[in-house]
């Protein structure tokens, strides 16, 4: 039964042809960025990206964060529209240099700034957990997601 499977939902939306089979049913991991820490933004490899026909009646004009819902005639399934090129809603603090992958470059930026007090507007911001200081917790976060691509 669908309710016993993780990441299963039933919706009545006009999916784009070839995206999903079966009427109103999606099963499988939606590939959220970090659901353990309540980050339900979609990763770039999510099957929910661009899954909904943009002409659906009653589609809200904006997502949960107030960003445009329809981007290049594409609509993501879910409350958040992934918008990399236009005021991104996808914020990955452990990808310090914002190149789409957590790698040695991110770790180096954190390491170079270790022990420093960092203003929140700093770019790139090595204070991964945004507590005002670059410390071991920031290194741990980069390490935890090392190798991940977004």
C-alpha positions as CSV (number, residue, x, y, z in Angstrom):
1,X,0.0,0.0,0.0
2,X,1.3,3.5,-0.9
3,X,0.9,4.9,2.6
4,X,3.5,2.5,3.9
5,X,6.2,3.4,1.5
6,X,8.4,6.4,2.2
7,X,8.2,9.4,-0.1
8,X,4.9,8.4,-1.7
9,X,2.1,10.8,-2.5
10,X,-1.0,10.9,-4.6
11,X,-1.9,14.1,-6.3
12,X,-4.2,15.1,-9.2
13,X,-1.8,17.2,-11.3
14,X,-1.2,17.1,-15.0
15,X,2.3,15.8,-15.1
16,X,4.5,16.4,-18.1
17,X,4.4,13.5,-20.5
18,X,7.0,10.8,-19.7
19,X,7.7,12.2,-16.2
20,X,5.7,9.7,-14.1
21,X,3.5,6.8,-14.8
22,X,0.1,6.3,-13.3
23,X,-2.5,9.0,-12.6
24,X,-1.6,11.2,-9.7
25,X,1.0,8.9,-8.2
26,X,4.6,9.4,-7.4
27,X,6.8,6.9,-5.6
28,X,10.4,7.1,-4.8
29,X,12.8,9.5,-3.1
30,X,12.1,13.1,-4.1
31,X,15.8,13.9,-3.5
32,X,15.4,16.7,-0.9
33,X,18.6,18.6,-0.1
34,X,18.6,17.8,3.7
35,X,15.2,16.6,5.0
36,X,16.8,15.5,8.3
37,X,17.4,19.2,9.0
38,X,14.1,20.3,7.5
39,X,15.5,21.5,4.2
40,X,12.9,20.3,1.7
41,X,14.3,22.1,-1.4
42,X,14.8,19.8,-4.4
43,X,18.2,18.7,-5.5
44,X,19.2,19.0,-9.1
45,X,18.6,15.3,-9.6
46,X,15.1,15.2,-8.2
47,X,12.4,13.5,-10.2
48,X,10.0,16.3,-9.0
49,X,11.9,19.0,-11.0
50,X,9.8,20.4,-13.8
51,X,7.3,17.6,-13.3
52,X,4.1,19.6,-13.5
53,X,2.5,21.1,-16.6
54,X,2.7,24.9,-16.1
55,X,-0.8,25.5,-17.5
56,X,-2.5,23.7,-14.6
57,X,-5.6,25.7,-13.5
58,X,-5.3,27.3,-10.1
59,X,-1.5,27.0,-9.9
60,X,-0.2,29.6,-7.5
61,X,1.9,32.3,-9.1
62,X,4.6,32.0,-6.3
63,X,6.1,29.3,-4.2
64,X,6.4,29.1,-0.5
65,X,9.3,31.6,-0.4
66,X,7.6,34.0,-2.7
67,X,9.6,33.1,-5.8
68,X,7.9,32.8,-9.2
69,X,6.3,29.4,-9.6
70,X,6.7,29.1,-13.4
71,X,10.3,29.4,-14.6
72,X,10.9,28.9,-18.3
73,X,7.5,27.2,-18.6
74,X,8.5,24.6,-16.0
75,X,7.0,24.0,-12.6
76,X,8.4,21.8,-9.9
77,X,6.3,19.5,-7.8
78,X,6.3,20.6,-4.2
79,X,6.1,23.8,-2.2
80,X,9.5,25.2,-3.4
81,X,10.5,26.0,-6.9
82,X,14.1,25.3,-7.6
83,X,15.6,28.4,-9.2
84,X,19.3,28.3,-9.7
85,X,19.7,31.0,-12.2
86,X,17.2,33.6,-11.0
87,X,17.4,34.5,-7.3
88,X,18.0,31.0,-6.2
89,X,15.8,29.5,-3.5
90,X,18.3,26.7,-3.2
91,X,20.7,27.7,-0.4
92,X,23.4,25.1,0.4
93,X,25.6,26.7,3.1
94,X,28.1,23.9,3.1
95,X,28.8,24.5,-0.6
96,X,30.7,27.6,0.4
97,X,32.0,28.6,-3.0
98,X,28.6,27.8,-4.6
99,X,30.0,25.7,-7.5
100,X,27.4,23.0,-7.0
101,X,29.6,20.4,-5.3
102,X,30.9,20.2,-1.7
103,X,34.6,19.7,-2.2
104,X,38.2,20.5,-1.0
105,X,37.7,24.1,-2.1
106,X,34.8,24.5,0.4
107,X,36.9,22.9,3.1
108,X,39.8,25.1,2.3
109,X,37.7,28.3,2.6
110,X,36.5,27.2,6.0
111,X,40.0,26.2,7.1
112,X,41.6,29.5,6.1
113,X,39.0,31.4,8.0
114,X,39.0,29.0,11.1
115,X,38.6,31.0,14.3
116,X,37.4,34.2,12.6
117,X,34.3,36.1,13.2
118,X,32.4,36.4,10.0
119,X,29.6,38.9,9.2
120,X,26.5,37.2,7.6
121,X,26.8,39.1,4.4
122,X,30.3,37.7,3.7
123,X,30.7,36.0,0.3
124,X,31.7,33.3,0.1
125,X,30.6,32.7,3.7
126,X,32.8,30.1,5.5
127,X,30.5,30.3,8.6
128,X,28.4,27.4,7.4
129,X,26.1,27.2,10.4
130,X,25.8,31.0,10.5
131,X,26.6,31.3,14.2
132,X,29.0,34.2,13.6
133,X,32.3,32.3,14.0
134,X,34.1,29.8,11.8
135,X,34.7,26.8,14.1
136,X,34.8,23.0,14.2
137,X,31.1,22.8,13.6
138,X,31.5,24.4,10.2
139,X,34.2,21.9,9.3
140,X,32.0,19.0,10.4
141,X,29.2,20.3,8.2
142,X,31.4,20.5,5.1
143,X,32.8,17.1,5.9
144,X,29.3,15.6,6.3
145,X,28.3,16.7,2.8
146,X,31.7,16.3,1.2
147,X,31.3,15.0,-2.4
148,X,27.6,15.9,-2.6
149,X,26.5,17.6,-5.8
150,X,23.6,20.1,-5.9
